[in-house]
């Protein structure tokens, strides 16, 4: 086979693969951010996050439900493909009298338009949830 024919055959293969690749649309991905703040800063909180995924969804990273004993500010991220998350909740429990906590859930880092946002004062918990992903 001549060099020209090999080159043309290679171009045909590349063009065919490019066409196939263009037909398969990538699955949209959403990064869900669970963001917690509080006053006074650096005070302790108990965090509870639960996510329910669609049947057959394989998740990487955190196994839910998950609970953390941490301080504010707090953040946790979960990447999910469209159609894989049925529900999720984020609960921040303050641990000190007078402590104020706020929870927010963001999609793709959009702090201007949080999915949900709540504020609570000890002993009440701030609870956020959101729509399916």
ABEGO torsion letter per residue (X at the ends): XBAAAAAAAAAAAAAAAAAAAAABBBBBBBBBBBBBBBOBBGBBBBBBBBBBBBBGBBBBEBBOBBBBBBBOBBBBBBBBBBGABABBBBBBBBABBGBBBBBBBBBGGBAABBABBBBBBOABBBBBBBBBX
